[in-house]
Amino acid sequence: MIVNNTVIFHGIKLSIMATAINLAACNNSDFTDLHAYIAGVKARPNEPIKPLPEFENVDTILFKLEEGLRDPFKPVEKKPDEQSDEEPDNGIRPDKNRIKESLEAFPINEMKMVGTIKMNSVQWGLVKNDGSIYRVKVGNYLGKNDGKIIGIDKNKIDIIEIMPNKSGHFNKQSTTLMLAE
């Protein structure tokens, strides 16, 4: 036991001495090279600051509306005879209050039907998107245009989408996801 205590005591003594030597080596107060560098930087001549660039004056132009010309700063007003080309509002609109389903975050053209499965007398379609396979049934929504599934067959999934038209109204459009081979 005494031998072990002596070894421990000598080990502690050596580590304290090594620490003291390291600290003494760090206490070098010779900063002559640093002072010489600072003096060299201060001795350099100062460069003049470049002046700011001058900007060209832009002439102000006043707009005078001449007779027969349209004011370019006002929206174009449609004449009554031009409005007859628009489709009438058919009342079809997406339901903004409906909670979106997970597959509505992806376009339909990125999805593939990979199969069907029947569980508890409910026909489910299997849709692959982003490497994951999702289970969908009639009444579920998918795609960016409020696509509602209206039918699932062993080879296809029938969908009705609500698509915007040129006049800002909406129309129903049929889409089918075919079984991928």
N, C-alpha and C positions, 0 to 999 in steps of 0.2 A: 504494500500500500504506500509506503513512504516513497518508493521509487517512482510511482505514478504521480504523486503530488509534486515531486521534484521536477519531473519532466513537464508537467503542466505549468509549474512556476517559471521554469526556464523558457517555455514557449510564450508565455504572456510577456515575460521580460524582453524577449527578442522582438515580439510584435510591437511593443511600445517603443523600443529603440528604432525600429525600421520606420515607424510613423514619424518619430521626431526627426530623423534624417531627411525623410521626404519633405516635411514641412520646412526644414531649414533650407533645402534646395530650392523651394518655391519662393523663398524670401529674397530673391535677387533684386536689388534696387538699381541695377544698371539699365537705365532706359535711354542710353545715348543714341541707339539706332532709331528709336521712336521719335526722340526730340529732333534728330537730324532730318527725318522724313517730314515732320510737321514744318520745320523751318524751310525746307525745300519747296513745299506746297505754298507756303505764305510768300515766298520770294518770287513766285511766278507773276508775270504781269497780268493785270485784270483785263479781260476782254470786254469791249463795250457791249451793252445790251442792244440787240437789234430793235429798231422801231417797229411799232405795229403796222401792218399793211393798211394802206388807204383803200377805202371802199368807194366804189363809183356811186354817184348820186343817180337815183332812178327818177325819171321824169314822171310826174303824176298825170294820168290821162283821165279826163272826165268822160263818162259815157253819156252820150246824148241819144235818146231814142228818136230815130227818124220815123216818119210816118210809113206804115206798111210793114215795119220790121217788128219781130217779136222780141220782148225783153228777155235776154238770155239768163237773167237771174231769177226768173219766176218759172214755176213748173208749167209744163205743157198742158193746156186744157183741151180735152177731147170735145169735138163737136158732136151733137146728137146723132148725126147720120153715121159717124165712125163707131159709135158704141154698139151698133147692131151686129157687128162681126163677133162680139164676145158671146161666149156660151152663157146661158142663164145659170144661176146658182141652183143646183139640184138638191141641196140640203145635206149632201154627204160630207161628213167631217170626221177627222180622227178624234177619238175620245181622249182629251187632254187630262182628265181626272183619273184615268185608269192607271194602275201601277204596272210599270213595264216589267216584262219577263226577261230572263237572262239572255235568250237568243235574239232579242230585239236590238242588241248592241252590235250585231253583225249583219252585213248585207246578205240577202238570200243567195246571190251568185257565188258566195264563198262556202256555202253549205252543201253537203252531199247526203242523200238518203242511203243508208247502208243496210237497212233491213227493217223487219217488223217483229213484234212479239205480242202475243195475246195473253193477258193476265186478268183473271176474275171477269171474264167476258168483255174486257175492254181492249180494243185494238190500239196498240202503241206503235208509233213510228220511231225508228232509230236514226238520228241525224248526227253526222260528224262535222265538227267545226273546230279549228285550232287544235287538232290532235285529240280532242275529247269527244266522246259519244254521249248525246243527250237523248232522253226519252220524251217524246211529245205525243199528245192525243188531240182528238178533235176539240176545238175550242181554245187551244193554246195559240199564242202569238209568236211570230218570229220574223226577222228581217227589219230593216229600217223604216219601212212604209206601212206600219200597222198591219202586217200580214197575218190574217187569222186562218187557222187550219180548219177546212170545212169537210175534208174527207181523207181517209187513209186506206190505201189498198196495198196488197203485197208488193206492187211494183212502183207505186207513186204516192205522193202526198199532194193533195189539192189545196191551194191557198188563195184567198181573196185579199188583195192589197188595196189600200186607199192611196192613190197616186195623185199628186198635184198636176193640174194642166196649165196651159199658157196663161189663162185668164185669172189664175190664182184660186180657182175653185178645185174641187176634188172629184175624182171618178174612181169607180171600182174596177179592178183589173185582175183577171185570173192568172195564176202562176202555178206551175207544177214542178215539184222536185221528183225527178225520176230516180229509180234505184241505180246506184253506181255499180258498175261491173268491174 
